[in-house]
Amino acid sequence: FISLFFILILIDCSAAHESTDNRQKDEYYHSPHSILYVYDQYKSICSNPKNNMILSRNDVHNDNNLPTNRKWSLNSNTFFDFLNINGSTLEIKPARIPFCKSAEETIQSVANFVANYDCQVPWYSSTQICHVIHQYSVVWWYGDSLTRHITQGLLMLLKGDLRFGGHPLAQNLNLYQKCACDGQFSENVLCRESMKYDTVLEDFNIWGLCSNYLPPDEEPSKFVWVQHSNDQILDCCPPTKKPIIVFIQYAVHCGYNVARCVPFLDNIMINFAVRFRDCYDQVRFIYSGGTASSDIVIQKYPYQNDKDVSQFNEDIKKWFHEKYPFA
């Protein structure tokens, strides 16, 4: 959810100079369809470990094949103030800190690992998410399992369902029994294949999402999620002149190695340029590079240390600016 709201404010601010919704915090937290309101509906269910089964990955990355029933990762303290991640330490931002209103404010505050916070990222309600999405004709997310999990978080909030909402389509009973609450994010094949690897491409109103928000005479936005595939990109421009937002998240699977990442990213950018050649001036790009890892992860994957990841981000940023200055 932290990653989701960070992306949403960047997307929101890409459509306007500042975040267009400046309501008070109580409206973010307590209004119908807000995250805290939805949390209250599901806390008694998901807080019961019997309903919160986490299937292990059970492949070459994890040989433990025993499911784990554990305490739900969400609690009421999660929502009062945003958390700043400093290595493996979580620090609560003071309640007096205002919400971020621009992309620059957001990036600066999230990147600040000391107790001098400028602003905090707002928790978007389902209505506010719909507002952000419908500023664009197409919202395109392209990435790996992290983006898949962020997409699941998006669906959970839009549906107002923290138990099963991360599964986009009707699924079998076995999945609902074993992949609920936190278990929706399990990398076990049963759970992760509810989000297909190729493409999720639907009008939001077909899913019943944002249907009450969309004006009757407005073209519905399309949402696309792709994981490691280039052949499903839209082959025509949308009928509306609203902008197209493309969020690209790819770094860890090329080992934070620029030489290995560049061919993959180059292929993505060329593909977009060809397929959207008649409306390329409508396309806006956000690239998410390497992110901070916990000390436990770094012990297992040393190349994810802060120094190397920071250097990768600087180098890939330079490459983007030199190769695609218009993006």
GUKOL-458325 format. One record per residue (C-alpha): residue in one letter; x, y, z. Coordinates in Angstrom, 2 decimals. Example, Ala and Ser with C-alpha at 12.3 -4.5 7.8 and 13.67 -1.06 7.14 Angstrom:
2
+------+---------+---------+---------+
: type :      px :      py :      pz :
+------+---------+---------+---------+
:    A :   12.30 :   -4.50 :    7.80 :
:    S :   13.67 :   -1.06 :    7.14 :
+------+---------+---------+---------+
END
This chain:
327
+------+---------+---------+---------+
: type :      px :      py :      pz :
+------+---------+---------+---------+
:    F :    0.00 :    0.00 :    0.00 :
:    I :    2.90 :    2.38 :    0.72 :
:    S :    4.25 :    1.83 :   -2.80 :
:    L :    0.75 :    2.13 :   -4.29 :
:    F :    0.02 :    5.52 :   -2.69 :
:    F :    3.46 :    6.79 :   -3.62 :
:    I :    2.80 :    5.90 :   -7.27 :
:    L :   -0.69 :    7.40 :   -7.17 :
:    I :    0.49 :   10.81 :   -5.99 :
:    L :    3.19 :   10.83 :   -8.69 :
:    I :    0.58 :    9.95 :  -11.32 :
:    D :   -1.82 :   12.53 :   -9.86 :
:    C :    0.84 :   15.22 :   -9.95 :
:    S :    1.85 :   14.27 :  -13.51 :
:    A :   -1.63 :   15.29 :  -14.66 :
:    A :   -1.55 :   18.56 :  -12.71 :
:    H :    1.13 :   20.67 :  -11.08 :
:    E :   -0.17 :   19.77 :   -7.63 :
:    S :   -2.29 :   17.05 :   -6.14 :
:    T :   -5.86 :   18.10 :   -6.90 :
:    D :   -7.39 :   16.82 :   -3.66 :
:    N :   -6.43 :   18.76 :   -0.53 :
:    R :   -9.08 :   17.56 :    1.88 :
:    Q :   -8.40 :   17.13 :    5.56 :
:    K :   -6.85 :   13.97 :    6.94 :
:    D :  -10.06 :   12.87 :    8.65 :
:    E :  -11.69 :   12.58 :    5.24 :
:    Y :   -8.86 :   10.38 :    3.98 :
:    Y :   -9.04 :    8.12 :    7.02 :
:    H :  -12.68 :    7.95 :    8.10 :
:    S :  -14.96 :    8.68 :    5.12 :
:    P :  -16.81 :    5.78 :    3.45 :
:    H :  -14.48 :    3.83 :    1.14 :
:    S :  -11.37 :    5.24 :    2.83 :
:    I :   -8.64 :    2.80 :    3.77 :
:    L :   -9.42 :    2.94 :    7.49 :
:    Y :  -13.14 :    2.47 :    6.85 :
:    V :  -12.40 :   -0.63 :    4.73 :
:    Y :   -9.92 :   -1.88 :    7.33 :
:    D :  -12.61 :   -1.72 :   10.02 :
:    Q :  -14.84 :   -3.96 :    7.90 :
:    Y :  -12.23 :   -6.71 :    7.62 :
:    K :  -10.10 :   -6.54 :   10.76 :
:    S :  -12.16 :   -9.15 :   12.64 :
:    I :  -11.89 :  -11.57 :    9.70 :
:    C :   -8.27 :  -11.16 :    8.64 :
:    S :   -6.95 :  -10.72 :   12.19 :
:    N :   -7.98 :  -14.31 :   12.83 :
:    P :   -4.89 :  -16.38 :   11.91 :
:    K :   -7.18 :  -19.14 :   10.63 :
:    N :   -8.21 :  -16.80 :    7.80 :
:    N :   -4.69 :  -15.49 :    7.18 :
:    M :   -2.83 :  -18.43 :    5.63 :
:    I :    0.44 :  -17.66 :    3.83 :
:    L :    1.44 :  -20.37 :    1.37 :
:    S :    5.19 :  -20.54 :    0.87 :
:    R :    6.60 :  -20.16 :   -2.62 :
:    N :    7.70 :  -23.81 :   -2.60 :
:    D :   10.11 :  -23.65 :   -5.54 :
:    V :   13.84 :  -23.16 :   -6.01 :
:    H :   13.62 :  -19.87 :   -4.12 :
:    N :   11.96 :  -21.40 :   -1.09 :
:    D :   11.95 :  -25.12 :   -0.24 :
:    N :    9.63 :  -24.83 :    2.75 :
:    N :    6.31 :  -26.29 :    1.64 :
:    L :    4.41 :  -25.75 :    4.88 :
:    P :    1.66 :  -23.08 :    4.97 :
:    T :    1.82 :  -20.53 :    7.77 :
:    N :   -1.14 :  -19.05 :    9.59 :
:    R :   -0.02 :  -15.82 :   11.17 :
:    K :   -1.09 :  -12.45 :   12.53 :
:    W :   -2.43 :  -10.02 :    9.92 :
:    S :    0.18 :   -7.48 :    8.78 :
:    L :   -2.27 :   -4.55 :    9.03 :
:    N :   -3.32 :   -2.93 :   12.29 :
:    S :   -4.97 :    0.34 :   13.28 :
:    N :   -1.62 :    2.04 :   13.94 :
:    T :   -0.68 :    1.54 :   10.29 :
:    F :   -3.04 :    4.27 :    9.15 :
:    F :   -2.54 :    7.15 :   11.55 :
:    D :    0.74 :    8.41 :   10.18 :
:    F :    2.87 :    7.39 :    7.28 :
:    L :    6.04 :    5.44 :    7.93 :
:    N :    9.55 :    6.36 :    6.89 :
:    I :   11.72 :    3.36 :    6.07 :
:    N :   15.31 :    3.71 :    7.17 :
:    G :   17.09 :    0.42 :    6.50 :
:    S :   15.11 :   -2.06 :    8.56 :
:    T :   13.72 :    0.59 :   10.93 :
:    L :   10.24 :    2.07 :   10.66 :
:    E :    9.77 :    5.57 :   12.05 :
:    I :    6.34 :    7.18 :   12.51 :
:    K :    5.99 :   10.66 :   11.13 :
:    P :    4.43 :   13.18 :   13.53 :
:    A :    0.70 :   13.81 :   13.07 :
:    R :    1.22 :   17.50 :   12.38 :
:    I :    3.06 :   16.82 :    9.12 :
:    P :    0.85 :   17.81 :    6.14 :
:    F :    0.18 :   15.69 :    3.06 :
:    C :    2.51 :   16.06 :    0.07 :
:    K :    1.02 :   18.15 :   -2.74 :
:    S :    3.58 :   17.71 :   -5.53 :
:    A :    5.85 :   15.07 :   -6.99 :
:    E :    8.91 :   17.03 :   -5.87 :
:    E :    7.68 :   17.25 :   -2.27 :
:    T :    6.87 :   13.54 :   -2.25 :
:    I :   10.22 :   12.38 :   -3.57 :
:    Q :   12.14 :   14.66 :   -1.24 :
:    S :   10.21 :   13.60 :    1.85 :
:    V :   10.26 :    9.85 :    1.11 :
:    A :   13.98 :    9.97 :    0.38 :
:    N :   14.69 :   11.78 :    3.65 :
:    F :   15.80 :    9.16 :    6.20 :
:    V :   16.09 :   11.55 :    9.13 :
:    A :   13.41 :   13.00 :   11.37 :
:    N :   13.07 :   16.21 :    9.33 :
:    Y :    9.92 :   15.38 :    7.39 :
:    D :    8.43 :   17.91 :    4.99 :
:    C :    5.23 :   16.03 :    4.18 :
:    Q :    3.69 :   12.59 :    4.15 :
:    V :    2.08 :   10.60 :    1.36 :
:    P :   -1.74 :   10.60 :    1.61 :
:    W :   -3.80 :    7.44 :    1.84 :
:    Y :   -6.15 :    7.60 :   -1.13 :
:    S :   -9.77 :    6.46 :   -0.85 :
:    S :  -11.42 :    4.54 :   -3.69 :
:    T :  -13.11 :    7.73 :   -4.93 :
:    Q :   -9.81 :    9.60 :   -4.96 :
:    I :   -8.14 :    6.71 :   -6.80 :
:    C :  -10.87 :    6.87 :   -9.45 :
:    H :  -10.27 :   10.61 :   -9.77 :
:    V :   -6.55 :   10.02 :  -10.40 :
:    I :   -7.16 :    7.23 :  -12.91 :
:    H :   -9.76 :    9.12 :  -14.92 :
:    Q :   -7.38 :   11.96 :  -15.58 :
:    Y :   -5.86 :    9.54 :  -18.13 :
:    S :   -7.20 :    7.58 :  -21.07 :
:    V :   -4.86 :    4.67 :  -20.31 :
:    V :   -3.02 :    3.80 :  -17.09 :
:    W :   -0.24 :    1.33 :  -17.93 :
:    W :    1.83 :   -0.43 :  -15.25 :
:    Y :    4.76 :   -2.50 :  -16.41 :
:    G :    6.96 :   -4.40 :  -13.97 :
:    D :    7.70 :   -7.55 :  -12.02 :
:    S :    6.12 :   -9.15 :   -8.95 :
:    L :    6.32 :   -5.86 :   -7.00 :
:    T :    4.10 :   -4.15 :   -9.58 :
:    R :    1.79 :   -7.17 :   -9.50 :
:    H :    1.42 :   -6.77 :   -5.74 :
:    I :    0.83 :   -3.02 :   -6.12 :
:    T :   -1.86 :   -3.77 :   -8.69 :
:    Q :   -3.48 :   -6.18 :   -6.24 :
:    G :   -3.45 :   -3.44 :   -3.59 :
:    L :   -5.14 :   -1.11 :   -6.08 :
:    L :   -7.88 :   -3.65 :   -6.76 :
:    M :   -8.38 :   -4.31 :   -3.04 :
:    L :   -9.00 :   -0.64 :   -2.32 :
:    L :  -11.21 :   -0.04 :   -5.37 :
:    K :  -13.33 :   -3.05 :   -4.46 :
:    G :  -13.28 :   -2.24 :   -0.74 :
:    D :  -12.24 :   -5.84 :   -0.09 :
:    L :   -9.07 :   -6.59 :    1.89 :
:    R :   -9.79 :  -10.32 :    2.07 :
:    F :  -10.21 :  -11.34 :   -1.60 :
:    G :  -10.06 :   -8.05 :   -3.54 :
:    G :   -6.57 :   -8.65 :   -4.92 :
:    H :   -7.89 :  -11.43 :   -7.17 :
:    P :   -9.28 :   -9.69 :  -10.26 :
:    L :  -11.55 :  -12.41 :  -11.65 :
:    A :  -13.75 :  -15.22 :  -10.34 :
:    Q :  -11.46 :  -17.95 :   -9.04 :
:    N :  -11.76 :  -21.48 :   -7.70 :
:    L :  -12.72 :  -22.25 :   -4.10 :
:    N :   -9.23 :  -23.56 :   -3.28 :
:    L :   -7.74 :  -20.13 :   -4.00 :
:    Y :  -10.25 :  -18.33 :   -1.79 :
:    Q :   -9.53 :  -20.74 :    1.06 :
:    K :   -5.73 :  -20.48 :    0.84 :
:    C :   -4.97 :  -17.06 :   -0.68 :
:    A :   -6.93 :  -14.57 :    1.45 :
:    C :   -5.91 :  -11.44 :    3.41 :
:    D :   -2.08 :  -11.37 :    3.46 :
:    G :   -2.13 :  -14.65 :    1.51 :
:    Q :   -3.24 :  -12.80 :   -1.62 :
:    F :    0.38 :  -11.70 :   -2.00 :
:    S :    1.90 :  -15.15 :   -1.65 :
:    E :    4.29 :  -16.12 :   -4.44 :
:    N :    2.90 :  -19.65 :   -4.39 :
:    V :    1.73 :  -20.51 :   -7.91 :
:    L :   -1.87 :  -20.98 :   -6.73 :
:    C :   -2.06 :  -17.41 :   -5.44 :
:    R :    0.09 :  -15.49 :   -7.90 :
:    E :   -1.51 :  -16.90 :  -11.05 :
:    S :   -4.81 :  -15.25 :  -10.21 :
:    M :   -3.05 :  -12.21 :  -11.67 :
:    K :   -2.11 :  -13.42 :  -15.15 :
:    Y :    1.41 :  -12.65 :  -16.29 :
:    D :    0.50 :  -11.41 :  -19.76 :
:    T :   -2.02 :   -8.60 :  -19.54 :
:    V :   -4.84 :   -7.26 :  -17.45 :
:    L :   -6.69 :   -4.96 :  -19.84 :
:    E :  -10.25 :   -3.97 :  -19.07 :
:    D :  -12.42 :   -0.90 :  -18.87 :
:    F :  -12.77 :   -0.16 :  -15.18 :
:    N :  -16.54 :   -0.06 :  -15.57 :
:    I :  -16.54 :   -3.67 :  -16.87 :
:    W :  -15.08 :   -4.73 :  -13.52 :
:    G :  -17.62 :   -2.51 :  -11.80 :
:    L :  -14.77 :   -0.28 :  -10.57 :
:    C :  -15.23 :    3.50 :  -10.56 :
:    S :  -18.63 :    2.98 :  -12.26 :
:    N :  -20.34 :    5.49 :   -9.96 :
:    Y :  -17.58 :    8.02 :  -10.48 :
:    L :  -17.48 :    8.18 :  -14.29 :
:    P :  -19.67 :   10.86 :  -15.95 :
:    P :  -22.10 :    9.27 :  -18.45 :
:    D :  -20.63 :   11.07 :  -21.46 :
:    E :  -16.98 :   10.34 :  -20.65 :
:    E :  -14.91 :    7.57 :  -22.23 :
:    P :  -13.92 :    5.04 :  -19.52 :
:    S :  -10.23 :    4.75 :  -18.68 :
:    K :   -8.38 :    1.54 :  -19.42 :
:    F :   -5.97 :   -0.09 :  -17.00 :
:    V :   -3.14 :   -2.33 :  -18.20 :
:    W :   -0.82 :   -4.43 :  -16.08 :
:    V :    1.99 :   -6.39 :  -17.75 :
:    Q :    4.72 :   -8.52 :  -16.19 :
:    H :    7.84 :   -9.17 :  -18.27 :
:    S :    6.12 :   -9.23 :  -21.66 :
:    N :    6.38 :   -6.84 :  -24.61 :
:    D :    3.90 :   -8.24 :  -27.11 :
:    Q :    0.62 :   -7.08 :  -25.58 :
:    I :    1.06 :   -3.31 :  -25.83 :
:    L :   -1.98 :   -1.46 :  -27.19 :
:    D :   -1.71 :   -1.16 :  -30.95 :
:    C :   -3.73 :    2.01 :  -31.39 :
:    C :   -4.25 :    5.39 :  -29.80 :
:    P :   -7.26 :    5.88 :  -27.51 :
:    P :  -10.20 :    7.93 :  -28.85 :
:    T :   -9.79 :   10.62 :  -26.21 :
:    K :   -7.09 :   13.26 :  -26.03 :
:    K :   -6.52 :   12.69 :  -22.32 :
:    P :   -2.90 :   11.75 :  -21.52 :
:    I :   -1.57 :    8.21 :  -21.26 :
:    I :    0.51 :    7.38 :  -18.18 :
:    V :    3.13 :    4.62 :  -18.29 :
:    F :    4.72 :    3.42 :  -15.06 :
:    I :    7.77 :    1.16 :  -15.57 :
:    Q :    9.32 :   -0.77 :  -12.68 :
:    Y :   12.28 :   -2.95 :  -13.58 :
:    A :   15.64 :   -3.22 :  -11.84 :
:    V :   16.07 :   -6.17 :   -9.47 :
:    H :   15.73 :   -8.86 :  -12.16 :
:    C :   18.70 :   -7.43 :  -14.03 :
:    G :   20.73 :   -7.43 :  -10.82 :
:    Y :   20.83 :   -3.61 :  -10.66 :
:    N :   23.24 :   -3.81 :  -13.58 :
:    V :   22.72 :   -1.00 :  -16.08 :
:    A :   24.29 :   -2.92 :  -18.97 :
:    R :   21.80 :   -5.75 :  -18.44 :
:    C :   18.80 :   -3.47 :  -17.88 :
:    V :   19.29 :   -1.13 :  -20.83 :
:    P :   18.41 :   -3.60 :  -23.65 :
:    F :   15.19 :   -4.57 :  -21.90 :
:    L :   14.16 :   -0.98 :  -21.16 :
:    D :   15.18 :    0.13 :  -24.66 :
:    N :   12.89 :   -2.51 :  -26.13 :
:    I :    9.99 :   -1.29 :  -24.00 :
:    M :   10.48 :    2.34 :  -24.98 :
:    I :   10.80 :    1.51 :  -28.70 :
:    N :    7.67 :   -0.60 :  -28.51 :
:    F :    5.71 :    2.27 :  -27.01 :
:    A :    7.08 :    4.71 :  -29.59 :
:    V :    5.96 :    2.48 :  -32.47 :
:    R :    2.54 :    1.53 :  -31.11 :
:    F :    1.66 :    5.08 :  -29.98 :
:    R :    3.37 :    6.94 :  -32.81 :
:    D :    0.22 :    8.92 :  -33.66 :
:    C :   -0.38 :   10.07 :  -30.10 :
:    Y :    3.08 :    9.92 :  -28.54 :
:    D :    2.74 :   13.49 :  -27.32 :
:    Q :    0.02 :   12.20 :  -24.94 :
:    V :    2.30 :    9.61 :  -23.30 :
:    R :    4.00 :   10.38 :  -19.97 :
:    F :    6.51 :    8.04 :  -18.36 :
:    I :    7.42 :    7.31 :  -14.74 :
:    Y :   10.32 :    4.93 :  -14.15 :
:    S :   10.86 :    3.30 :  -10.76 :
:    G :   14.45 :    2.22 :  -10.25 :
:    G :   15.97 :    0.32 :   -7.35 :
:    T :   14.37 :    0.57 :   -3.92 :
:    A :   15.69 :    0.25 :   -0.39 :
:    S :   15.96 :   -3.31 :    0.95 :
:    S :   15.94 :   -4.59 :    4.49 :
:    D :   19.11 :   -5.89 :    6.11 :
:    I :   17.72 :   -9.44 :    5.88 :
:    V :   17.25 :   -9.16 :    2.12 :
:    I :   20.71 :   -7.65 :    1.62 :
:    Q :   22.28 :  -10.57 :    3.47 :
:    K :   20.71 :  -12.95 :    0.96 :
:    Y :   21.18 :  -10.70 :   -2.09 :
:    P :   24.29 :   -8.55 :   -1.47 :
:    Y :   23.92 :   -6.64 :   -4.75 :
:    Q :   20.82 :   -4.94 :   -3.30 :
:    N :   22.91 :   -2.91 :   -0.84 :
:    D :   22.09 :    0.80 :   -0.60 :
:    K :   25.32 :    2.01 :   -2.21 :
:    D :   25.05 :   -0.13 :   -5.35 :
:    V :   21.32 :    0.53 :   -5.73 :
:    S :   21.85 :    4.29 :   -5.43 :
:    Q :   24.59 :    4.17 :   -8.06 :
:    F :   22.33 :    2.13 :  -10.35 :
:    N :   19.56 :    4.71 :  -10.00 :
:    E :   21.91 :    7.55 :  -10.89 :
:    D :   23.29 :    5.70 :  -13.92 :
:    I :   19.92 :    4.59 :  -15.27 :
:    K :   18.52 :    8.09 :  -14.77 :
:    K :   21.38 :    9.49 :  -16.83 :
:    W :   20.72 :    6.92 :  -19.57 :
:    F :   17.02 :    7.79 :  -19.72 :
:    H :   17.72 :   11.52 :  -19.94 :
:    E :   20.29 :   11.05 :  -22.71 :
:    K :   18.42 :    8.43 :  -24.76 :
:    Y :   14.82 :    9.59 :  -24.23 :
:    P :   14.90 :   13.29 :  -23.21 :
:    F :   11.41 :   13.79 :  -24.65 :
:    A :    9.81 :   11.10 :  -22.46 :
+------+---------+---------+---------+
END
